[in-house]
Amino acid sequence: MEQMNFKANDLAEDIGFRSRVTEISGKKRKLSLDMIYKINKEMQISTEILVQEYKKRYV
């Protein structure tokens, strides 16, 4: 997101609330299929990148 000069608010417009964006960027929540579709469509980010597995952070 930072590499493409997108801000959290830009992503929030596509997937919903800014708090959800914070949870996703903090790896506390995974992207849903609907979110992946919207991000791919609006930001032209490859679905292959968006579906990659990552380790969840635990607080």
C-alpha positions in Angstrom: 0.0 0.0 0.0 2.8 2.4 0.9 4.7 1.6 -2.2 1.8 2.6 -4.3 1.2 5.8 -2.3 -2.2 4.6 -1.0 -3.3 5.7 2.5 -5.5 3.8 4.9 -8.4 6.0 4.0 -8.1 5.0 0.3 -8.4 1.4 1.2 -11.2 2.1 3.7 -13.2 3.5 0.8 -12.9 0.2 -1.0 -13.4 -2.3 1.9 -15.3 -0.5 4.6 -14.2 1.0 7.8 -10.8 2.5 8.6 -10.7 0.3 11.8 -10.9 -2.8 9.5 -8.0 -1.5 7.5 -6.0 -1.1 10.7 -6.7 -4.6 11.8 -5.7 -6.0 8.3 -2.5 -4.0 8.1 -1.6 -5.0 11.6 -2.2 -8.7 10.6 -5.0 -9.1 13.2 -7.6 -9.8 10.5 -7.3 -11.6 7.2 -8.8 -10.3 3.9 -12.1 -11.7 2.9 -12.8 -12.9 -0.7 -14.9 -9.8 -1.2 -12.1 -7.5 0.1 -9.6 -9.2 -2.2 -11.9 -8.7 -5.2 -12.4 -5.0 -4.4 -8.7 -4.3 -3.8 -7.8 -6.2 -7.0 -10.3 -4.2 -9.0 -9.7 -0.7 -7.5 -6.0 -0.8 -6.9 -4.9 -3.3 -9.5 -3.0 -5.5 -6.9 -2.6 -9.1 -8.0 -4.9 -11.6 -6.4 -1.8 -13.9 -6.1 -0.3 -11.3 -3.7 -3.5 -10.7 -1.8 -4.1 -14.4 -1.0 -0.7 -15.2 0.3 -0.6 -16.7 3.7 0.9 -14.7 6.6 1.5 -15.3 10.2 -1.1 -13.8 12.4 0.1 -11.4 15.2 -1.1 -12.1 18.6 -1.3 -9.4 21.2 
